[in-house]
Amino acid sequence: MIKYKRILLKLSGESLMGTQQYGIDSQRLQEYAEQIGEIVGLGVEVGIVIGGGNIFRGLSGASKGFDRVKGDQMGMLATVINSLALSSALTAAGVKSRVLTAIRMEPIGEFYSKWKAIEAMEKGEVAILSGGTGNPFFTTDTGSSLRGIEIEADVMLKGTRVDGIYTADPEKDPTAVKFDEITYDEIYNKNLKVMDLTATTMCKENHLPIIVFDMDTVGNLKKVVSGEKIGTLVHP
């Protein structure tokens, strides 16, 4: 019934905006919570990392004069806000979840450890892993690669607004061609903006496959964990 027993789901902060220009769209959040609840019901163990770009992005802050370290710390806090919002939506959908933070901030969330995250997932709880890596100069893509490797996920599912990896940005270039499969090295050699280089290299070195897919189409998450050929598979 399911192809992947344990997944790391990476969600972008921007996707939480839905049709808004900023912040969190409650309708989109509810759709995500229902899709995640559906696969938990199938027996999939779920860890989630969410970006913070809908609230604050450290790198863009640095370009506007923010100190880079403080900007990245603000970005980490943005991921915590999004994680709390998703946790609340999951609770409303009848799905148990636990927010773990890379930086100590009890009682907002528990301090992250691999063992706490795995224990939560084995109990059927969704482990929401917030605060990035806890360090500046690392993106949430790198955070999700690190967490995916740590929790021994079978696959990293990168939910985006587009239905896979293309030769160029399909939202800007109508001639862009989609890849059904691609290797880590091809991403690097073709300079494709899928994930940052650190994140891609970590996945390659630790043999963590990535599937990039359209999370905004309801039902796609279930299709991916069931092994349907949607999105783009990144492999060695």
C-alpha positions as CSV (number, residue, x, y, z in Angstrom):
1,M,0.0,0.0,0.0
2,I,2.8,2.4,0.9
3,K,6.3,2.6,-0.6
4,Y,7.9,4.7,2.1
5,K,7.6,3.9,5.8
6,R,9.3,7.0,7.1
7,I,9.5,10.3,5.3
8,L,11.0,13.8,5.8
9,L,8.5,16.3,4.3
10,K,10.1,19.6,3.4
11,L,7.5,22.4,3.0
12,S,8.4,25.9,1.8
13,G,7.3,28.9,3.9
14,E,6.1,30.6,0.7
15,S,3.6,27.8,0.0
16,L,1.9,28.6,3.3
17,M,0.9,32.0,2.0
18,G,-1.5,30.4,-0.4
19,T,-3.0,33.3,-2.4
20,Q,-1.8,35.9,0.1
21,Q,1.3,38.1,-0.3
22,Y,2.5,37.4,3.2
23,G,1.9,35.3,6.3
24,I,-0.2,32.1,6.6
25,D,-3.3,31.2,4.6
26,S,-5.5,29.2,7.0
27,Q,-7.2,27.3,4.0
28,R,-3.8,26.1,2.7
29,L,-2.7,25.1,6.2
30,Q,-5.9,23.1,6.6
31,E,-5.3,21.3,3.3
32,Y,-1.8,20.4,4.3
33,A,-2.9,19.1,7.7
34,E,-5.6,16.9,6.1
35,Q,-3.1,15.5,3.5
36,I,-0.6,14.8,6.3
37,G,-3.3,13.2,8.5
38,E,-4.3,11.0,5.5
39,I,-0.8,9.4,5.2
40,V,-0.3,9.1,9.0
41,G,-3.5,7.1,8.8
42,L,-1.9,4.8,6.3
43,G,0.9,4.1,8.8
44,V,3.6,6.4,7.4
45,E,5.9,7.9,10.0
46,V,6.3,11.7,9.2
47,G,8.9,14.2,10.1
48,I,8.4,17.8,8.8
49,V,10.7,20.8,8.2
50,I,9.1,24.1,7.2
51,G,10.8,27.1,5.8
52,G,10.2,30.7,7.0
53,G,10.2,32.7,3.8
54,N,6.5,33.7,4.2
55,I,7.6,35.7,7.3
56,F,11.3,36.5,7.1
57,R,14.2,35.3,5.0
58,G,17.7,35.8,6.5
59,L,19.5,36.2,3.3
60,S,17.2,38.8,1.9
61,G,17.4,40.6,5.2
62,A,21.2,40.7,5.0
63,S,20.9,42.4,1.5
64,K,18.8,45.2,3.2
65,G,21.4,45.9,5.9
66,F,20.5,43.3,8.6
67,D,23.4,41.6,10.3
68,R,23.5,38.2,8.6
69,V,23.7,36.2,11.8
70,K,20.8,38.1,13.4
71,G,18.9,37.9,10.1
72,D,19.3,34.1,10.0
73,Q,18.2,33.9,13.6
74,M,15.0,35.8,12.7
75,G,14.5,33.3,9.9
76,M,14.8,30.4,12.3
77,L,12.2,32.0,14.5
78,A,9.9,32.3,11.5
79,T,10.2,28.6,10.9
80,V,9.1,28.1,14.6
81,I,6.0,30.3,14.0
82,N,5.1,28.2,10.9
83,S,5.7,25.0,12.8
84,L,3.3,26.0,15.6
85,A,0.7,27.0,13.0
86,L,1.0,23.6,11.3
87,S,0.9,21.8,14.7
88,S,-2.3,23.7,15.6
89,A,-3.9,22.8,12.2
90,L,-2.9,19.1,12.7
91,T,-4.5,19.1,16.1
92,A,-7.7,20.5,14.6
93,A,-7.6,17.7,12.0
94,G,-7.3,15.1,14.8
95,V,-3.6,14.4,14.2
96,K,-1.2,14.3,17.0
97,S,2.1,16.2,16.6
98,R,5.1,17.4,18.5
99,V,7.1,20.5,17.8
100,L,10.9,20.1,18.3
101,T,13.2,23.2,18.1
102,A,16.9,23.3,17.2
103,I,17.3,26.1,19.8
104,R,16.1,25.8,23.4
105,M,12.8,27.6,23.8
106,E,10.7,25.5,26.1
107,P,7.7,25.6,26.6
108,I,7.2,26.6,22.9
109,G,8.7,23.3,21.8
110,E,10.9,20.5,23.0
111,F,14.6,20.7,22.4
112,Y,15.4,18.6,19.3
113,S,17.1,15.3,19.5
114,K,17.1,12.4,17.0
115,W,15.7,10.0,19.6
116,K,12.8,12.3,20.6
117,A,11.8,12.7,17.0
118,I,12.0,9.0,16.2
119,E,10.1,8.1,19.4
120,A,7.3,10.6,18.5
121,M,7.0,9.2,14.9
122,E,6.9,5.6,16.1
123,K,4.0,6.6,18.4
124,G,2.1,7.9,15.3
125,E,2.8,11.5,16.1
126,V,4.0,14.0,13.4
127,A,7.5,15.3,14.4
128,I,7.7,19.0,13.3
129,L,11.4,19.9,13.3
130,S,11.8,23.6,13.6
131,G,14.5,26.2,13.9
132,G,16.6,25.0,10.9
133,T,19.9,23.5,12.0
134,G,20.1,26.1,14.9
135,N,23.0,27.8,13.1
136,P,23.3,30.8,10.8
137,F,24.5,30.5,7.2
138,F,22.5,27.2,6.7
139,T,19.2,27.1,4.8
140,T,16.1,25.1,5.8
141,D,16.9,22.9,2.8
142,T,20.1,22.0,4.6
143,G,18.2,21.6,7.8
144,S,15.8,19.2,6.1
145,S,18.6,17.2,4.6
146,L,20.3,16.9,8.0
147,R,17.1,16.0,9.8
148,G,16.1,13.5,7.1
149,I,19.5,11.7,7.5
150,E,19.3,11.8,11.3
151,I,15.8,10.4,11.6
152,E,16.7,7.7,9.1
153,A,14.0,8.7,6.6
154,D,13.5,6.5,3.5
155,V,13.1,9.6,1.3
156,M,12.9,13.4,1.5
157,L,9.8,14.8,-0.1
158,K,10.2,18.4,-1.1
159,G,6.7,19.9,-1.5
160,T,6.7,22.9,-3.8
161,R,4.4,24.9,-6.0
162,V,5.6,23.2,-9.2
163,D,5.2,19.5,-10.2
164,G,8.9,18.6,-10.3
165,I,12.4,19.8,-11.5
166,Y,12.6,21.6,-14.8
167,T,15.5,22.8,-17.0
168,A,14.4,26.3,-16.0
169,D,11.8,28.0,-13.9
170,P,8.5,26.8,-15.5
171,E,6.7,29.8,-14.0
172,K,9.0,32.1,-16.0
173,D,10.1,30.0,-19.0
174,P,7.3,28.3,-21.0
175,T,9.9,26.2,-22.9
176,A,11.2,24.6,-19.6
177,V,11.3,20.8,-19.8
178,K,10.5,18.6,-16.8
179,F,12.8,15.8,-15.6
180,D,11.2,12.5,-14.4
181,E,14.4,11.5,-12.8
182,I,17.8,13.2,-12.3
183,T,21.0,12.5,-10.4
184,Y,22.5,14.7,-7.7
185,D,25.5,15.4,-10.0
186,E,23.3,16.5,-12.8
187,I,21.6,19.1,-10.5
188,Y,25.1,20.4,-9.7
189,N,26.4,20.3,-13.3
190,K,23.3,21.9,-14.8
191,N,23.3,24.5,-12.0
192,L,19.6,23.8,-11.2
193,K,18.1,25.8,-8.3
194,V,16.4,22.8,-6.6
195,M,18.2,23.0,-3.2
196,D,21.4,24.6,-2.1
197,L,24.6,22.8,-2.8
198,T,25.2,21.8,0.9
199,A,21.8,20.2,1.1
200,T,22.2,18.3,-2.2
201,T,25.7,17.1,-1.3
202,M,24.5,15.8,2.1
203,C,21.7,13.8,0.5
204,K,24.1,12.4,-2.1
205,E,26.8,11.4,0.5
206,N,24.2,9.8,2.8
207,H,22.1,8.1,0.0
208,L,18.9,10.0,0.8
209,P,16.7,10.1,-2.3
210,I,14.6,13.3,-2.9
211,I,11.3,13.6,-4.6
212,V,10.3,17.1,-5.7
213,F,6.5,17.3,-6.2
214,D,3.5,19.7,-6.2
215,M,2.2,19.7,-2.7
216,D,-0.5,22.3,-3.5
217,T,-2.5,19.8,-5.4
218,V,-4.6,17.9,-2.9
219,G,-4.0,14.2,-2.9
220,N,-0.5,14.3,-4.3
221,L,1.2,13.5,-1.0
222,K,-0.7,10.3,-0.7
223,K,0.2,9.5,-4.3
224,V,3.9,10.0,-3.6
225,V,4.1,7.8,-0.5
226,S,2.1,5.1,-2.4
227,G,4.8,5.0,-5.1
228,E,3.0,6.7,-7.9
229,K,5.3,8.3,-10.5
230,I,4.6,12.0,-9.9
231,G,7.2,14.8,-9.5
232,T,10.9,14.3,-10.0
233,L,13.1,11.7,-8.3
234,V,16.6,12.7,-7.4
235,H,19.0,9.7,-7.0
236,P,22.7,8.8,-7.2
